[in-house]
Amino acid sequence: MASLYKAIQLAEQTINNDRVGQNDLFGLDTVATNAESSDNYLQMPEWDDAERLQGEKDTLGLYLKGHPITRYESELAQFITARLDDLQPGDSPVTVAGYIANIRTRTGRRGRMAEIRLDDRTARVPVTVYTDAYQKYRALLVKDQLVIIRGRVERDDFYETGYTITVNEVLDLDTMRVEYATLLLIIENAGDMNHFIQSLQHILGQYRANASNVVVEYYNGMAKTRLQLGNDWKVRSQ
């Protein structure tokens, strides 16, 4: 991709030369020969998984060799009540997670609302966001955004699934982390305890709040211990 513009230039030059018959004395297309040289192209690192998957989605409209939710599945399992392919009409209430594959807004009887396709790798299901919920959570309703949805599974024969999820709440992953966090575990392998304590005080001091406990697991090469800090050192998760 980094060399795409150069490649297009060489291709256009090759076509133009063919049209006017500009080949070398031996009938070899020097532009084509140059195009095959790796010297013309930038040597770049491979795309990471997130960038590659987004490229697949932008090009094909679907994820081909993976899914971006994979990296979060173990964490999301702590929050959700079902995967999308396990849902059935009447499953209420439910908490599900997925990427917004597409979104369409329209004006209903009470105002603006949204219809979403939620994708969690196991299935794509329709989600209906009525006016009140749409106005409250519209900032999170963005295509290709990972969201956690709490709602009701209601029968609706308009959709091929036979049901839709009616939204009560839309949350992002950071919000769920704050809601479910019970403690912050810090693992430290160091020999200088005094320096570690000073650094820890400085860092935790920026996030002190009566929220999550802090547990320190400390190992100095000879001994290992786990300590829970006092209530004065509880922190918020954001």
N, C-alpha and C positions, 0 to 999 in steps of 0.2 A: 504493500500500500504506500509505503514511503517513496517508492520509485515509480508509482503509477503514472505521474505526469510525464516523466522521462520516457517511459515505455510507450505512451500514447504518441509522443513526439516522434520517436523512432519509427513507429508503425505508420504514421502519416507521411513521413519522409519516404519510407519504402514504397508506399502506394503512389506517391507523386513521381518517384523515379521510374516506376514501372510504366506509368502513363506516358512519360516522355522518352522512355528507352535509355535512361542514363545508367548503364551498367559499365563495369570496367572492361578492359580489352579481352578478358577471358570469359566474359559473360557472367561474372560473379557479382552478386548484389552486395556492394560493400556496406551499405546501410544495414542490410539484414545480418551480415557478418558481425558488424559492430553491435547490433541489438542482442546477439547471443553472448556477448562478452559480459562477464560478471562485473567488469570494471565500471560499467555504466550504472550500476545499481547500488543503492545504499545497503550496507550490511547492518541489519537491525535485529534486536532480540525478538523472540516470539511474543505474540500477544499473550497476556495473562488470560485466565479462564473467563473473567468477567467481561473483558473487552471482546474476546472471541465470540462468546455467547450473544452479546449485544449485536455484534456484526451479523451473526446468523439470523437473529430476530429481525433486524432492520432489512436484511436482504430477502429472506425467505418468508417472513411472517411467522416463524416458529423457531424453536430451539432444536437444533439437529443432533448435536453430539453431547448433550448434557442439559442442565437446567440450573439457573442461578440460585434456585431455592435450596439446592443440595447442600451448600455450605452452611445453611442455617437449620437444617432439618432436626438435628439432635437438640438444638436449643428450642426450636418451636414445639417439639414434642412435649415440652413441659407446660405449654400454654394451651394448645388446641385440644378439642374433644374428639375430632375425627379428621381424617383425610377426605378430600373432596369426592373420591370415588366410592367412599363408604356411606355417603349421605343418602337418606331416604326421606320422603315427605312425612312430616310429623315429628322429625327429629328436632326438638326444641327444648330449651335453647341450645345453640351450638356456638362454638368458637372455632373458626377455621382460619387458615392463613394461605396466602398465595400472591402471585404477581398479577397486577391489572393488565390483562392481555389487550383489552380495548375498552373504551368507555364512550357512551353516547348520552348526551343530555337532551332533555326536551321539556316542554312546559306542560305540566299536568294540571289537574283541577285546582290544586292549592299552590302552584308555583313550580319553580324549576326542580327537576328530579334527574336522576341518573340511572342508566342501565349499564352494568359492567359484566365483563367476562373475567372470572377469576381463575387463575391457572396455578396449580401446585405440583405439576409434573404428573400426577396420577389422573387428573381430569381437568376439564374446563367447564365451569358451571355458571349459570346466570345469577346475577346479584342485582336486586332492586333497592335503590336508595331513594326513599321518598323525601319530600320537600324539607321537613324539619331536620332529618339526619343529613341531607345534602348541604343545607346551609351551615350546619355545625361542623361537618367534616370535609368540606369541599377542598380544603388545602391539601388533604392527603389523597384525594381522588385524582391521581395522575397516572397516565399510562406508563407501564413498566415499573411502577412503584410496588414494593413489598408492603402488604398491609395485613393486619389481623382484624378479622370481622367477627363481631358477636351479633347473632340474629336468630331468626326463625326460618326453618325449612318449610315452605308452604307449597302445596300442590298448585300447579299452573300449567295447563295443557297447551298454552301458547308456545312454551319452550320444548325443544326435543327431549330434554331431560325429564319433563313432566313436573318440574318443580322449579322454584326460585328461592334464593335466600333473601329474606327481607331484613334489612340492616337495622340494628339498634345502635351499635357503636362501631366506629372505625378507629383503629389504633395503629401506631407504628411500632417497630421493634424496640426502639429506645424506651417508649412509654411502658411497654410490657416488662422490660427489664427492671424499670423502677418499681412497678407494681408488685412484681414477684420476688425481687431481690431480698434475701434474708441476711446475707453477710458478704463482706468483701474479704477474700482470702489473698494474702500477699505471701509469696514464697521467695525467700531471700537466701542466697548462698554467698556468704561474705565472711571475712575474718575480722573486719573493723566494725565492731558493734557500735561504738560511739558515733562513727560517721553515719552508719545506717539509721540510728535513732534520730539524729539531727535531720537527715534527709526526709525520713518518714514524717516527722513532726511538721516540716515545712510543706510537704505535699498534702497531707491529710488536713492541715489547717485551712486549706482553701475550700474544702468540701464538708466541713463539719456541720452536722444537722442531726436531729434525733430521729434517724431512720435506720440504717443498716449497721449491724455490728462489724467490727474489723477484727479479723483473726490473722495473726502473723505466724507463719511457719518458717523457723530460722534454723539454718544449718551452717556450721562453721568448719566443716571438715572432720571434726572429731565427735560432735554431739548434735542432736537434732531435737527441737522442742516446738510445741505449738502453744501460743499464748493468745487469749482473747483480751483485747483492749477494753478499758472501762467505758461506761456510758458517755463520758465526756468526749470520747473520740469516735462516736458514731458518725457516719457520713451519709450524704445523699448520693444517689447513683448517677447523677448527672452534674 
